[in-house]
Structures are given as C-alpha cells and as structure tokens.
Amino acid sequence: MPHFAYPYDSLDQAARDAVEAAGYLAGCSRTRKPGRNRSGEDVFLLRRIGIGGHDELPAFRWKGRSAWKTSSRGCWRGLARQVGC
C-alpha cells in the first residue's frame, strides 16, 4: 500500500516524517484545514474527505466530485503525478 492514512487523524511533524521514512508515497489526514489539495503541496500532508456509513448516495457523490475538482485539470494531474497515481 503506497499511501498512508494517519490513524485517528493523529498528525504532527514526527508522524509525517515517520510516514515518509517508511517509504510511503503520500499521507493524508482530516485534521488539516478544509479545502482541496493543490499541486505542489506536501504529499505527506494531504487533506482527506470523510465519507461515513451515514452518508446517503447524493452526499457521497457530492463529496467525491468536489474532492476531484480543481481550478484546472493540469493542477490535478500535477498532484496525481506527485503521489504516484
């Protein structure tokens, strides 16, 4: 598994550095400020959108679509290349 989700959203500099040292390509957490990930961001500090069992299909679709949108397609492709997608 090349990508890491910080357990219980516990994220600090030591955790971030340990994930990188372990050989992961990226890490994500919900504890960071809200918003979309942008090209050029630290790939070990990516934002994550929470999707739970209580989310109905319209909410699930909206969350998925808003997570993948960016101001330009090139911006998303740049971030995807950074994390090995």
C-alpha positions, 0 to 999 in steps of 0.5 A: 500500500503506497499511501498512508492514512494517519490513524485517528487523524493523529498528525504532527511533524514526527508522524509525517516524517515517520510516514515518509521514512517508511517509504510511503508515497503520500499521507493524508489526514482530516485534521488539516484545514478544509479545502482541496489539495493543490499541486505542489503541496506536501504529499505527506500532508494531504487533506482527506474527505470523510465519507461515513456509513451515514452518508446517503448516495447524493452526499457521497457523490457530492463529496467525491466530485468536489474532492476531484475538482480543481481550478484546472485539470493540469493542477490535478494531474500535477498532484496525481503525478506527485503521489504516484497515481 
